[in-house]
């Protein structure tokens, strides 16, 4: 049976998943009862060993994976009685005793055995993200089909887009090699030129140095990575480009249609204006009326005229009976105005002409720039693919695509034959964030498991689906799975009885139950339409009402609404709300809450920055006040690696190295001189700042200007730079320039930065300049995890808060719209206005999604996408409102010109809830009674910051004190986190010194007395390092044709120099060309390079190369790039390979798999081949 758990916020989703995992691990299902529920018995130790590793729990993030593993281990330890908890406090114990029809002691004994098996076989502990699981499947497939499985995974799609755009722009400037390349470069130049011209025309004072064109190209390139594009758009566009390779004609036809339509409308427009002026004949009452623009406006102003008078004209055109002439004339002039037959009809005709023109003109405006972008698709895509191929990269989302192509529509895909028979149970968490493509690949495994009689779990909440921009498909849990697995799908969580909120206190739960019930009712016309199916908002939020578990614990909700404007009494209200947050935090602290109990949830990072600045100013204003406790803040920004003093210093030194290296041996021009001076200054500034943390900025500046001594310090780094790889260089900078105290304080940031350096060097050119470019463009926003137990207010985005809970939640700016908030791009099938014909339009175009599409040919596309956006925004609201345990504070702006703001909807809902309520006979206990809501209203902006304040419930100091005592009792047996007391730097790389031997021993660092000696030692290992590089090249060479690509890959990654690349290719080509060696690189042979052979004694073997002939003969080759000093050992090694291959049997288990096995030692440098005989 497949259990589908629709788990609303706080309903114990992780608790349920943990319970099901432990149930399947500890007990075996032996049948079902009369109600269809499973009947279980405890497993034997042998059965536990067999099931361990056969249960796969799938989570959404790596962090969630680690937390789930810890939770499962802790739960088993609790059940085993190891942690010392009383039986009544052990989760799942009483449930398992009942379900397994056994005793407490037997459950504890089974848990102890299971824990022992799990810990001893921890590598078989199957908890992973869905992407990690698919990676495992794909790499397994590569191994079994003798494909290269050494590819690298790229997580950042934006980085690939940047590489593609950068390469395209570079190609435009470089000479073309062939006719095709010349034509492609010409087309790319043309489209770029058109884009620039269009920007200059439409955006007025366009700054070519602002990077807006580059940003637009990156934004467009990011559209290539969505599942919708790869599923539907890309195949259609590729087929289109095969038949219409040149978009220039399509563009010219579109432009000509717009011009022709403009000329036709212009003539008719002017004719109608002439007739109107003739009829009016100078009558003042018409000339001064609001309609006068109809016969006086210039043709290019038609759009603005129709916009201004649109409502009136539409009203005229929609009347069944035309108005009389006198009804058009202003009332004051009516008596004097004679009848003018035909004026109204002419005005209506003129308005219709304008409307027709608007439709054609809008089509041109919406699509002309998109044609430019389509013209660049092939160039950008080709360069992205080239970058991937050269660096052996597969984007993370491409894994799903590859698997889908292999699986196709097969119910039993061969790719899962092994893993499908090994895994019994699938437990999928956060299913609402799963994409359609991921589910397509996972569904066959779930079906196979169910077919074999195993139980599975899918758990999630469609109301918390807020990652549609990452391809999440919320309709999977709402519609797809229930329909696909009916009747073998047990759906739970649809009723309040199955949906208890264990997180929040009573008033918070009742507020959310009532508010979202009413919000959904207000937005009743919204539905999600996809694949010819429509799901209403009422269905999505059908289980929003939850039971209140903590009915005896009061909560508090306060919703404050305000108006803001650029001038007048409401000016600057948004900033004033930020400024009031300090007082709110202080009041919560006075009530007994600690700072770590309080979280601010913001919609965007910029909101977070404004809030933090306001809190910082608040601290400054109250500094020195008696009894004042400063407010500490932890935010994504404060945890940003690039904000660390130590990291800033490291990056500054690297930038100084690049600046000096770029002008090495040449006289710098003024621009480069300024660049060097700037890098020198920033390097000195950060060095002094790091060494003197108590100095003020002004003192640091003074020290910089009066002393240039640190320039001498950095000189050593510059001298040694070329002898060090990037990771070693960073180690030296840390060792020599980062102060001991700063190392200790910033240990987590330094470690994270070094991890980033190592990650970068795995797949990218490892020169300093390339790293800095990557760091500034893609990685500088990376952050470390929030430290546990640190007493500080947290500031985070709503998306980051998903899955978390806080005692007090404050949303300082709940100012998003329940509608289209900002312009995004969507792919649509182009629709031509009536009367316009253009051949060979592309099958899809990317258009900007905005409210301007409402009355265009794309109105249907607009409405469909708008409803999805509304659901996204409502889900985001639900996530934000349901994070609070005790108290929730919401501050929202009311729209001045529109009622789409969340604040407007909240006010509408409160207007209803304060009178009627939403409870039914079954849900009265879980929803708000109108009497429970207090409303304070103030229309005078001088009296109050807010126009309306709504309050529900109340929490006292006594409540907080009581809850803290209860929490202390539950905190027993927790392990305190370990603090890093010092930061160790590898002494072997410390070849530079700044002349300051401060506490070197105490730091655990050894100052090298003679850098030259270490460099000599490094030189002595040159041959060994060279051998490693040559070995890495040979890993990638199957035939001689692979050699240039393998060397280029090593060169791009920065692992070999240009000179080494030339030398290695010449040397290896000569050696491989020998008659005795060439057969090992013959395309007719089957080659297995650098593949591990699993052995029963666990001493696995990894020969360099195995060549299998079509006749079944095998030659195993081990190549050495050093001297023949250890030849006897090398011979023994090859003999072990021979013996191992000879022991492999055919399918019958008796006949040897290979007809003959020979072994060879190949000393490449000495050009010697030795045949090794088996003993």
N, C-alpha and C positions, 0 to 999 in steps of 0.2 A: 504493500500500500504506500502511496505517496501522500505524506502529510504536508499540506500547504497551510502555513501559519501566517495569517495577516495580522502582524503584530504592530499595534499603534505605539506611539511614543511612550516610553516608560513601562511597557507591559511585560518586561522580562524576556526580551528576545534572546539575548545571550544566555540567560539562565536556561531557557528552553533548549537551545542548541546544545549546551553543555550536558544537560540531563539526557537528551537523546543519544549523544555520543557515548556517555558512560553506560547507558542502558544496553546499547548494542555491543559494547566492549565487555561488559561484565556478564551479560545474560544472553541466552540463546532462545529465539522464538520457537515455540513448539506447537503453536496453533492459535486459534482465535476463539473468543467466547461468543455467547449468543448475541451480544451487542456489536460484534465485529472488532472488539479490542483484542490486542495481542495477549497471548499467554506465554510467560517466560519462565525459565529456570536458570540458576547460576551456571556459568561455564566452568569446566574443569581447567586446570592449568594448561593442559595440552591444547584445549580449544582456545584459550586466551592467546597462547603463542601463535596459533593459526590465524586468529582474527586480527591480531595486532598488525597494523600496516595495511589492512584491507578496508579501513574506514577513512574516507577522505572528507575533511571539513574544509569548505571553501569560504574564504573571507574576502573583503573588498580591498584592504590595504595591507602592506607589510607590517605596519604597526599593529593592526588588528590581529594579524597572524600570530605575532609574538604574544600579545595579550591573551589570545585564545589558548595557546599552548600553556602559558602560565596558569590560566584559570583551570584547565583540565588537570594539570599536575597537582595544583593546590586542592582541587575538589577530591581527587583520589586520595591525597594525603589526609584530608579531613575524614573521609569515609573509612580510611584504614585506622583511624584513631591516633595517628602520629602527632597531630598538632595539639592534642590535649583538649579539644572542644568537648563540651557536654553533648550527649546524644541529641538532646532537643535542639541544639544549635547547629547541628551538622545538616547542611543542605542535602536533599534527596534521600536521606537515610530511611525515614519512615515510609516514603513513597516506594522505595525499592523493596523494603521488607514486605509490603503489601503486594506489589506487582510480581515479585519473584516467589511469593508464598514461602518465605524462609524466615530466618531469625536475624537479629541485629548482629550477633557474633559472626554468623556466616557471611553476611554482607561485608563486614569489616575484614574478615580473613581474605575474601575474594578481592577486595579493593587493594589490600596489601600485596597480594600476588600480582595483580594487574599493574600496580605501580612499579614493582620490581622489574617486570617484563618490559614495561614502557621505557624506563630509564636505561636499562641495559641494551635496549634496541632503539635508542632515541632517533637514530637516523631513519628509521622506518615509520616514525611518527608523522602521519600524513595530515598536516594542516598547512595550507598554502593559499595564495591568491589564485584566482582563476587564470591569470596571465602566466604565473609561474608553472601551474599545472600544464598548460598548453605548451610552454617552452620545453618541459620535460618530455612531453609526447613527441614534439617536433624533433628534438635532438635524438630521441630513441629511434625515430624513423630514419634520421640521417645515418646513424650508425648501422642500422640493419640493412640499409640499401647502399652502403659503401659511399655515401655522400659526405661532403665536408661538413663537419659539425663544430668547426672552430669559429663560426660567425659570431659577431658581437651584436648585442641588442641595444638599440638607441631608444631611449624613453622620451626624448624631447622632440616632438614633431616640428616645433617652431625652429629648432636648430637646423633640421634638414631643409626647411624652407629657406632659411638664411643662406645656407650653403648653395642651394640651387639658384637663388636670386643673385648672390655674389658672383658665382661662376658665370652666369648669363651676362651680367654687366661687364665682367672682365673680358669675355669672349667678344663682345661688341667692339671693344677697343683693340683687340688683337687681330693680326692678319689671318685670313681664312686659308685653309689648306687645299680645299677642293671646291668644285662648283656648288655642291649641295651646301657646304658650310658657308660659302659666300652668300647664297640666297637666303639661308636661315639668318645670317647676321644682318643682311639688308632688311628683312622683314622685322626682326627684333628692333632694329634702329628706328624703323618707320613707326612701329607701335609706341615705342618710348617717346618719340618726338610728338606724336599725336597726344599722348597723355600729358606731356609737359604743356603743350599748347592749350589743351582743354583746361588744365589747372589754372593757367595764366588768365584764360578768358573768364572762367566761372568764379575763381577765387580771388580775383583782383590782385592785391599786393602779395602775390605768392613768393615766398622766400625759398630760392633754390637750395639754400644751405640748411634748411630746417629738417631735411630728411623726410618730408611728407610723402614724396614719390616712393622712396624706398619702403616706408612704412606701409603704404598702400599695396605695394607689390608683395610684401611679406604677408599682409592680411589676406590678400587674394590667394597666395600660395597655401596658406593654412587651410583653405577650403578643400585641398586635395586629400586631406587625411580623414575626412568623415566617412562613416560607413555608407551614408546615402550617396556620396559622390562615387565611391568605389563600386557600389552595387548597381546604381542606376545611371548615373551621369557619365562616368568615365567610359564605359563600354560604348554608349551612344555617341559620345564626342569623338572617340578614336575611330569609330566606323565612319563618322561624318568627315573627319579630316582626310580619310583615305579617298573619298569621292570629291571633296571640296578642299583641296590642299591650300588654296589661297583665299583668305578672308577679305582681302582688299576689295574685291569686286562686290562682295556682300555689303561691306561697309559703304562703298560708294553708292550702291543701289539704295541703301537705307537713307543716306544723306540726301540723295537726289529726290527720293519720295518726300522727305520733309520739306525740301526747298520747293518742289512743285506744289505740294499742298499749301505751303505758305503763300505762294504766288496766287493760286486759285482763290484762297480765302481772302487774301488781301484785296483782290479785285472786287469780289462780291461784297466784302466789308465796306470798301470805299463807295461802291454803288449805293448800298443801303444808306450810308451816312449822307450821301448827296441828296437822296430822296427825302430823308428826314429833315435835312436843313431847308429843302425847298418847301416842304409842308409847314414847317415851323415859321419860316419866313420872318425870322427876327423877333418873334413874340417873346417878350421878356419873361413871362411866367414859365416858359419852357427852358429858356436859356439859363435861368437861375435855379432850376429844379435839380434834384439829386440825380436825375437821369441824364443830365447834359453831357456827361462823359461818353455816353453811347454814340454821340455824333461829333464829338470833338477829339476823342482819344486817337493817338497815333496807333498804327497797326501793331507795332511791337509791344504796346501797352495793353493789348487785349486781355492777356492773362490776369493782370492786376485789376482790370476793370471788372471782369467777370467774378473775380474773387470778392471784390468790394460789394457788388450789387447782386451777387449770385442768388441770395435768398429771395430777394424781391422778384427777380426775373423768373426763377423757378416757380414761384407762386403764380406769376402771370401765366406761365406756360401750362400749368397744371389745372387751371380753372376750366370747367366744362363750358361756361358761357363767357365769351370775351368781355372785358370791361368796356364800358362806354368811354368815349374820349374824355368826357368831363371828369371821369373818375381817376384819370391819370394826373390830371392837373391838380396842383396843390390847392387845398381847401380855400385858402385866402384869396386865390385868383379865380376860383371856379365860376363866379358869377360873370366875370368879365370875359372869360375865355369862350370863344365860339367853338362849335364842334368841328373837329378836323378828322374826317373819315380816314381810316387806314393807319393812323399813327401807332396804335397799339400793336396791330399786326406787323408793322414794320419793325417795331422795337423787339417783338418776339422773334422775328426772323433773324434780326441782327444778333440777338442773344444766342439763338441756336447755332449760328455761324461761329460765334465765339466759343461755344461749348465744343463744337466739332473740332475747331482748331486746337483747343486745349488738349483734347484727347490725342491728336496726332503729335502735338508738341511734347506732351508728357511721355509718350512712347519713345520719342527720340531722346529726350533727356534721361530717361531711365535706362536706355540700352546702348547709347552710342559709346560711352566709356567702357562698357562691359565687352564690346567687340574688341577694343584695344587689348583688354586683358586676355580674352580668348586667343588672340593672336600670339600671345606670349606663352600659352600653356605648354606647347610642345618644347620650346626652348628651356623653360624652367624645369619641366618634368624630366627631360633628357639629362639635365645637369644634376638633378637630385639623384637619378638612377646611376649616373656615372660616379658620383661621390660615394654612393652606397657600394657599388661594385669595387671601386678602388680600395675602400676601407673595410670590405667584407662585413657590411652592416645590414641588419634587417630591422626595420622599425617595429616597435612592440606590437602595434595594431596590425602589422602585416602578417603576424603569426596566425591570427584568426582567419585571415583571407586564405593563406596557404592551406590550412587545415580544411577550410570549407571546400576549396577546389578539389582536395583529395577525397573528402567524404561525399561531396555532391549530395544526392538524395538517397544514399544507401542506408538502409536501416541497420545493417551490420557491417560498417566500414572495416576494411582489413587493418587500418592503422590502429584500431582499438582491440584487435584480437587478443593481444597479450595483456594489455593493461585492463581491458574489460573483464577478462576472466580472473584477474587478480583482485580488483577492487569490488567489494560487495555492497557497501553503503555510501551514499553521497548525501552530505549535509551542507546545503548552500545558504550562506548568510547574505544579508543585504541584497536580496534578489532584485529589488526594484532598480538597482544600479547596474544590472547586467544588460549587455547589449544584445540585440537580435542575433548578431553574428556569433557571439559567444554562446548563446543558448542553442543555436543551430548545431554547433560543434559538440556541445555537452549533452544534448537531448538523447542521442543514441546510447550513451553510457547509462543514463538514468533508466531508459526503457529496457536495456539489457538486464540491469540490476533487478528491476521489477519483474521481468520475465523469469528470472531465476528465483523469485520468491523472497527477495530481500526488501526491507523497508528503507525509505528515503525521506529526507526532509528538505523542504524549501521554505525559507522564512524571510519576510520582508514587509515593507509597508509602502504602498503606492503613494501615500500622502507625504512621504519623506523623499520622494524621488526629485532630487535637485541637481542631477548631473547629466541632463539631456545634452549639454554641450560636449560631454565626453561619450556620446552615443548611447547613454542609458535609455532603455525602452521600458517605461512603467507599465505598458499594457501587457507585458509578459505575465506578470503576477495577477493582473486584474482579469484578463480574458484568455490569453493564449494557452497557458498551462492548464487551467480548469477545463477548457474545451478539449485539449489534446489528450488528457489523461482520464477523462470521464469514462466509466464510473469508478475508476481506481484512484480517485483523488479525494482525500478527506480534508475538506476546507474548514479551518477553524479561525476564530477571531472576528466573525461578522456580527456578533451580538455583544452587548455589554457584559453578559455573564462569562463570555470567553475572552474578555478584553479588559483586564484590570490594570489600572495605572498604579504601579508600585513605587513610582519615583516621587511624584508631586503631592503636596498637601492638599487638603480638601478644596479650599477656595480656588486654588490655581487650576485644579482639574475641572471644577464646575465652570469656571470662566472659559476655559478652552472648549469644553463641550458645547457651551451655549454660543460662544462667539463664532466658532467655525460652522456650527449648524446654521446659524443665521447668515453668515457670509455666503455659504453655498446656496442658500435660498435666494439671496440677492443676486447671485450670478447664475441663476438657474438656466439661462440660455446658452451657457458655455458648454462645449463638448469637445472631446478629442476625436478627430476623424483621421483614420489611418487604414490603408488597405481595404477600403470600402466598408469599414465598420465604424460605428460611432458610439462612444462611451461618454455619458453625461457626467458632469461634475458631481451630481448627487450619488452616482454609483461609486465614484472614486472615494468620496467622503461618507459612504454609507455606514462605515463602522467608526465614525469619529467620536461617538459618545462612549466613554469608558466608565467602568465602575470605579468608585473611590475606595482605595484600600486604606489610606490614612485618614479615615473619616474623623478620628478624634484629634487630628493635628490641624490647627487653623493655618491658613495661608493668607497672603495679601497680594492684591493686584491693584496697580494704579496706572491709569491711562490718561495722559495729559496731551491735549490737542492745542495747537497754536497756529496762528497765521503769520506769514512773513511776506515782505515786499522789499523792493529796491529803494523805496522812499516812503515817507509818511510814518505814522506811529508804529507800524509793524516792521519797520526796517531793522535788519540784523537780528531777528528773533532766533534764527537757527544758531548763531554763535552764542547768543545768551543762554540757550539751552545747554550747550557744551560747558559754558562757564559755571552753570549751576550744579554740574555733576560732582564737584568737590564737596559741596555741602551735603549732597545726598549720601556720598560714601562715608562722610564723617558721622552722619546720623545713624547709618547702619552699624558702624563700628561702636557708637555709643550704646546701641541696643545689645551689643554683645557679639556681633559677628566679627570674625577675623578677616583681614584683607583678602586672603586666599579663598574665602567663601564667596567673593563678589566677582562677577564677570560682566564686562561690557561686550555686547554683540553688535558689530557694525556691518553694514552692507558692503562697503568697499574699503580698501586700504587707505585711501585718502581721508575717509571719515575717521579712521583710526588715528591717523597722524594729527588731525585737528583736535581730536579728543585728548590725546596724550599731551599736546602742546598746552591745552587748557588746564589740565591737571598739573603740569609743570609750573605754569604761571600761578596757579592756586597755591601750590607749595611755597613758592617764592613770596607771595603776598602774606602768608601766615607764618613764615619762618621767624622763629624767636618768640612766637606767642606761647604763653604758659600753658602746658598741658596738651599742646598740639602734636599729633602724631602724623608725620609726613606720609603721604600716599605713595607707596611703591607700585610700579607698574611692570608687568611682564606682557610683552606683545610680540607679534611676529617680527616687527621691526627690531625690537630690543634683542631678539634671539637670532637676528640675521648675522650670518658669519662675517659679512663684509663690514659690519658696524664695530667689530672687535678692534681694540687698539692694536693688539699684536698683529692681526691680519692686515690692518691698514698699513702698518709698518712694513710687513713682508711684501705686500703689493707695491708699496712705494719704492722699495729697493729694486724689485723686479722691473718697474717702469724706468728707474734710473739706469739700470743695466741696458735696457732696450734703447733708451735715448742716446746713450753714449756709444752703443754698438752701431747704431745707424749712421753715425758720423765718424766712425773709426777710420783713421787714415785720410780723412778729407776735411776740408775747411767747411764748417757748417754755414748755411745761409742764415739770414735774419730770422726766418720762421723756425728753423731747426734750433737755432741758438736760444730762442725764447722757450722752445719746448724743453731743451736741456736745462735751462735755468729754472723753469717751472718744476720739472721732475726733481732737480737737486733740492729746491726749496721744500717741496712736499716731503721728500725723503728725510731731510734734516728735521722738519717740523714734527713728523710722526716719530722720529727717533728720540728727540728731546721729550716729546709728550709721553712716550712709553717709559722712558727712564725716570721721568719726574711727574708722576701721576697727580701730585698735589698742585702743580703749577696751573695758573689761569691761562687762558688763551693769549692774553696780552703779554704775560711773562714769557710764554713760549716764543712768541713772535720776537720779543726783544732779544732773547737768547739766540734765535736764528740769525738775526741781523748783525749781532756783535761777534758771532763766532762761526767760523767756517771749518772748525776742527774735524767735524764728522766727515767732511769730504775725503780726508786722508783715510779714515776708517773704511770707507766704501771702496777705496782704490784696490784693495786686495781682492775684494769680490770680483771686480771687473777683470782683474788679471787672470783669475782662476775660472772665470765663467765657462770658457770653452772646453774645459776639461771635465765638467760636471754635467751629469744628467739633471733634468729639472727637479725630480724629487730630492736628489742629493743637494742641489743648490738651495732649495727651500730649507732643508735641514740645517745647512750652514748658516743661513740668515737667522733662523730661530736661535741657534746656538750662540751666535756672535753678537747679535744686536737686540734681542728681546730680553728685557730686564727680568730677573728671577721672579719678582713679585707679580709682574704682568703674566709671566708664564703660568704661574699658579692660578691667578684669577681667571685667565682666559684659556685654561687648558682644554676645555671642551671645544672652544672655537678653533684653536690651533689644530687639534686633532681632526676636526671636521674639515678644515681647510686642506690638510695633508691628504685626507681621504679623497677630496675633490681633485687634487693634483694627480694622485695615482689613478683615479677613474679616468681622468682626461687622457693620461699618457697611454692607457690601454688601446685607444682607438684613434688618436689624433697626433698630428705633428707635435713633437715635444720640445720645440724651441720656445723660448720665453715669450717672444712677440705673439706667436699664435695662441699660446695659453692665455695671455692677457686679453687678447681679442675675444676669445671664447668666454673668459671669466666675466668681462664687462657686458657682453651681449646676452649670455645665457645662464650663467651660474651664480652671479653675485647676489641674487635674491634668495639663495638657499639659506636655510636656517637650521638650528639645532632643536632638539626636543625640549619642551618646557621642563625645568628642574622640578623634581618631586618635592613637595613639602615647603617650597619657598613661599613666605608670607607676603604676597603681593597681589594686587588687583590684576585680573587678566583682561586683556583686550584682544579680541579675535574676530575674524569674519564669521558670518553665520554658517557658511559652508564648512569652515574648520571646526565649528562647534558641534557638528552632527555626531550623534552618539555619545556626547558628553552631558554632564549635569552639574549644576552649581546651586548652592543654597539661595543666592540672590542673583538675579539676572536683570541687567539694565540695558535697554535698547534706546540709545540717545537720539537716533535719527531713523525712525521707521518711516522713511519718506519715499519708498519705492512705489511705483504705480502698479495697479493690478491691470496691466496692459503693456503695450510696447513702450519700454523705458528708454531704449537707445537703439540706434540703427545697427542692424546686423544683416549679413548677406544670406540669401536663400537661393537655391536653384529652382528655376521655373521653366516650363515650356513656353517659349515666346508666343504671345497672342497679338495679332495685328489688329489695329483699329479698323472698323468697318470702312470698306472702300479702298484700303491700302493693300497693295500686293507686292511682295518681295520674294524672289526665288532664293532657295538654298539658305534660308535662315538656319542657324545652328539648332539642334534639337533641345538644347538647354542653355539658359543664360543665368548668370548670377545677378540678382537685383537687390537693392537696398530695401530691407523691410522697415517700413515706417508708415505712419498714419496717412501719409500722402498717397498711398496706394489704394485707399478705401474706395475712391470713385474712379478707378481706372480699369483697364482690361484685366488687371491682375487682382481684382477685388476678391475673387474666390480663394486664390492662393493666400492673400492677405488675411482673410477671416480665419482660414484653417490654421495658419501659423500664429495669428494673434491669440486664438483660443489656447494653443499649446503654451504660449508665453504666459497667459493668465494663470494657467494651471501651475506652471513653474513658479510664478511669483507667489501664488497662494501656498504652494508647498513650502517655499522658503519661509513664508510667514509662520506656517505651522511648526517648522523646525525651530525657529527662533522662539516662539511663544512656549514651547514645551520643554525647554532646557531647565526651567526653574524648579527648585524643590520647595522652597519656603515663600519667596517673594519675587514678584515680577513687576518691573517698571517699564512702561512703554511711553515714548515721546514721539508724537507724529504730527507732521504738518498737514494742514488742510489746504487743498488746492485753491488758488485764487481765480483761475479761469477754467479749470477743468475739475471734474469730480472723479477722476481716475485714481487719485492718490489713496493710499491705504488709509490715511487719516480720515478722508471723506467717508469711506466705507465703514470704518469703525464707528463714526458718529451716527451713520444711518442705522447700524446694527444696535447701538445703544439706545437710539430713539425708540426702537421696537422693543428691546429687552427690558427697558425700564417701565414698559406698560404691559406687555403680554407674556414674555418668557417663551421658551421653546420646548419645555418639557412635556412629555406624554405621561400617561398613567404608569408606564413601565420605567420612565427615566426621570421622574420628578426629583428623586433623591440625588441625581447626578448632574442636574442643571441648576442654573440660577433662578431664584424667585425674584421678581421685580423689586421687592422690598429689600433685597440684599445688596442692591446697587445704589450708592449715593452719588449725586451729581452736583457739582459746584460750577456755576456758570458766571462768566465775567465778560461783558462786551466792551468794557472800557479798557483800552490797552494800557492806560496809566495805572490801573489798579492791580493788574496781574499780568504775568508773562503768558499765561495760558487763557484761552477762551473757554475751554471746557476741561474739567478734571473729573474722572469717574473712579470710584474706589470700591473695592470688594474685600471684605474680611478685615483681618488685623492680626498682627503678631506682636507680642509684648516681650520685654526683657526677660521675664520669667520663663516664657516659652523657649527662648533661645538658650537660656542657662540650662533648662531641663534637657533639651536636645543635645547639648554639648556633653552633658554627663552620660547620656545614653551612648553617645558616639565613643566616648573613652572606654566604656566597657567592651564595645565591639572591636576596639583597636588592638586587643591583646594578640600576641603571637605574630605581629607584623615585623618585618625585617627593615631596619633603618638603612637608607641608601648610603653608599660609600662615597666619601669626598676625595677627589684627587688632590693629594698634598703637594705634588711636584710634577713637572712635565719633563720626561726623559727624552733626550735627543741622542741619536746614535753617534757615539764618539768617533767612530771611524770616518765620518764625513766632515768632522769639524776641522777643516784645513785652514780656516781663517780665524783671525783674532782681532779684536778691536783694541788690544793693548790693555784691557781691563780684566784682571784675573779674579774678579769678585766672586767669592764663594763657589769656585768651580767644582771643588770636591763635594761641597754640600749639595750642589745641584745634581750630582750624579753624572757630571760631565767631565771629560778628561781633555784638557787643553793640549793640543799637539805641539810639541816643542819645536819640531822641524817640519814645516809643511812640505819642503822639498823631498824629505825622506818618504813621506806618504805618497807623493806623486811618483817617486821612483818605484815604490811598491805597486802602485796602480799600473805603471808602465810594464812591470814584470808580468802582470796578469793579462796583458794585451792579447796574447794568443788564445788564452782560455775564453775571454770575452768574444773574440772573433769567432771561435768555434761555436759558441752559443748562437751567434747571429746567423752563421751559415746553416746551422741545424734548423733554426726557425724558418729560414728560407726553404730548405728542402722539405719541410713538413707540408708546404703548400704546392709542391711540384709533383704532379702525376706524370705528365709528359713534358718533353723539352719545351713545348710551346707555352707551358705555364711559368717558365722561369722569369721572363720579363715582368709579368703581372705580380709574381711573388716578391720580386725585388722592389717593384714600384710600391707595393703595399708596405713593405718595411721602410721605405724611404719616406712615404707620406706620414707614417706614424712616428717618424723622427728617430727610429731605432738604428739607422745607418746613415752615414753622410753621403753626399753626392759622389765623392771620390771612392768610397767603399762600394757604392752601388755599381760603379763602372768596373772596378776591380773584381768584385764578386761575380758579376755576370760573365765577364770574360773568362775567369778561371773555371767556373762551374760549367760553362758551355763547352770548354775544351775537354774537361774531365768526362762529362756525360757523353760527349761525342765518340769516346773510345769504343771500339767494336765490342769489347768484352762487357762494357757497362751499358751501352745504348739499348740492349734488349730489355733492361729493367724499366726503361722509359718509353717502351713501344706502346702506342695506343691500342694495339690488338690484345695486349695483356690486361688482366684484371689486377689492379694495384690497391693494396691496403696500406696507407701510410700513417705511422704514429698512432696505431690503434691498440688499446689495452686488451690483453687476453686474460680472461678471468680463470683463476686456478682454484682447485679445491683446497689447497693449503693456504689460500688468501695471499700468497706471495705473487701477486699478479705481474705479468710480463708485458713489456711494451717495445717490440722490435721497431726499428726505424722504417723498414719497408718489407712487405710481403708481396711477391709477384706470383700470380696463379695463371698458368697457361691454359688454353682451351682444352688441352689433353688431360688436365688434372695434376700436372707437375707443379711443385712449389719451390721457389727460391726465397730464402729469407736473408735479408741484407742488413748489416749493421755498419753504418759509416762513421768514421772517426776523423776529426779534423786536427788532432794533435799528433805527437810523435808516437813511435811504436814502443814506448817505455814499458807499458803494461800489457804487452801482447798476450801473455798467458792468461791474464784475467779476461781479456777481450774474447779470446778463443772459448773459454769456459762459458761465457755469456751467450755466444752464438750457439754452442752445443745445447744449452738449456732450451733455446728457442726451437732447435731442430727436434729435440726429444718431445717437447710439448706439442708441436704440430703433428708429429708422427703418432701421438697418442689419441688424437681426435678421430672419432669414429663416424661412419655414415649413419643414416637414419635407422638401419637395422641393428645398430649397436655393436656390430662385430667387425665389419669390413672397415679398413682404414679409409678415411675420407679422401686422402690425397695419394696419388699413385707413387710419387717419390718426393722426398724433401731434401734439398741441398742448402747449405749455408755458406755465406761469404762475409769476409771482413774487408771493408773498402777504406783504405787510408787515403783520403782525398788529396790532401796537400802533397803527399809523396807519390801520388798516382800509382798506388799499389793495391792489387786485389788478391786476397788470399781465400782459397776454397777451404772450408772447414768440414772435416769428416766427423760424423757421429761416432762415438765410441762403440 
